[in-house]
Amino acid sequence: MRNTARWAMTLGLTATAVCGPLSGAALASPGQAPTALYAPSALVLTVGHGESAAAATPERAVTLTCAPRPSGTHPVSASACAELRGVGGDIHALTATDGVMCTKQYDPVVVTVDGVWQGQRVSYERTFSNECVKNAYGSGVFAF
């Protein structure tokens, strides 16, 4: 049941992030052509405590849209998008910030990212040993 709820929430937030810019004024002015074509970059990020996404209940979820400009419910969308552009959208390539000291306490935190990056489907899941370790990785991306 938890998996079904997670997928429903992810699907709903992804649809909102991708289709949101298409509503309202964007549809009302068909005479204006876009200044540049871009592939969509819209992600849904969740975080919860547990060993895996299947076992954890999402505690927070945010949307992150990076094209045509940073937006979404992510609190630091501009720096998160800049960080993702720096690694070519490869979330696995995000590394820990040097000099961060964390305890060895084991309180697993799982992060998931689902959506589209420059038109390509993205699905990411990672379990960190605790909140401090999570915050040391991808300081802008996982800061929500």
C-alpha positions in Angstrom: 0.0 0.0 0.0 2.9 2.4 0.8 4.3 1.8 -2.7 1.0 2.7 -4.3 0.7 5.9 -2.3 4.3 6.8 -3.2 3.7 6.3 -6.9 0.5 8.2 -6.8 2.1 11.2 -5.1 5.1 11.1 -7.4 2.9 10.9 -10.5 0.8 13.8 -9.3 3.7 16.0 -8.4 5.5 15.2 -11.7 2.4 16.1 -13.7 2.1 19.3 -11.8 5.8 20.2 -12.3 5.7 19.4 -16.0 2.3 20.7 -17.0 2.1 23.6 -14.5 3.9 26.0 -16.8 1.5 25.2 -19.6 -1.6 26.6 -17.8 -2.9 30.1 -17.5 -1.1 32.9 -19.4 1.1 30.5 -21.4 -2.1 29.1 -23.1 -3.7 32.5 -23.4 -1.1 34.1 -25.7 -0.6 31.7 -28.6 1.0 34.5 -30.7 4.2 34.4 -28.7 6.7 31.9 -29.8 9.2 30.5 -27.3 12.6 32.2 -27.5 14.4 28.8 -27.4 13.4 25.1 -27.5 14.4 23.1 -24.5 14.0 19.6 -23.2 12.0 19.4 -20.0 13.8 19.0 -16.7 11.3 18.4 -13.9 11.9 16.2 -10.9 10.0 15.1 -7.8 12.2 14.5 -4.7 11.1 12.7 -1.6 12.8 11.9 1.7 11.8 9.5 4.5 13.3 7.5 7.3 13.9 3.8 6.5 16.2 1.3 4.8 14.5 1.6 1.4 11.8 3.6 -0.5 9.5 0.6 -0.3 9.8 0.4 3.5 9.8 4.2 4.2 6.9 6.6 4.3 7.8 9.8 2.5 8.1 12.6 5.1 8.7 15.5 2.6 8.3 15.8 -1.1 9.3 18.8 -3.4 9.2 19.5 -7.1 12.2 20.9 -8.9 11.9 22.3 -12.5 15.2 23.4 -14.1 14.1 24.4 -17.6 13.5 27.0 -18.8 14.4 28.5 -15.4 14.7 27.1 -11.9 11.3 26.8 -10.1 9.1 24.4 -8.1 8.6 23.9 -4.4 12.2 23.1 -3.7 13.5 25.7 -1.3 16.8 26.4 -3.1 15.8 25.5 -6.7 18.5 27.8 -8.3 21.4 26.2 -6.5 19.9 22.6 -6.9 19.6 23.1 -10.7 23.1 24.5 -10.9 24.4 21.5 -9.0 22.6 19.1 -11.3 23.8 20.9 -14.4 27.3 20.7 -13.1 27.1 16.9 -13.1 25.1 16.6 -16.3 22.0 15.6 -14.5 23.7 12.4 -13.1 22.5 12.4 -9.5 24.8 9.4 -8.8 27.7 11.8 -9.5 26.9 14.1 -6.6 29.7 13.8 -4.0 30.0 14.7 -0.3 31.2 18.1 0.6 34.8 18.0 1.9 35.3 18.6 5.6 31.8 17.6 6.8 32.0 15.7 10.0 29.1 13.3 10.8 28.5 10.9 13.6 28.4 7.2 12.9 24.9 6.9 14.3 22.7 4.7 12.1 19.3 6.3 11.5 18.8 5.5 7.8 17.3 8.2 5.5 16.1 7.3 2.0 15.9 9.9 -0.8 14.1 9.3 -4.1 14.2 11.4 -7.3 11.8 10.7 -10.1 11.0 12.7 -13.3 12.7 13.9 -16.4 16.1 15.5 -16.9 16.6 17.1 -20.3 14.0 14.9 -21.8 15.4 11.6 -20.3 13.6 9.6 -17.6 15.3 9.7 -14.2 14.7 7.4 -11.3 17.1 7.5 -8.3 17.0 6.0 -4.8 19.7 6.2 -2.2 19.8 5.4 1.5 22.1 7.5 3.7 23.2 6.3 7.1 21.8 9.4 8.8 20.5 13.0 8.1 24.0 14.5 8.4 25.4 12.3 5.7 22.5 13.0 3.4 23.0 16.8 3.9 26.7 16.4 3.0 25.8 15.1 -0.5 24.5 17.4 -3.1 24.2 20.2 -0.7 21.7 22.1 -2.8 19.8 19.2 -4.3 19.0 17.3 -1.1 18.4 20.5 1.0 14.7 20.2 1.5 
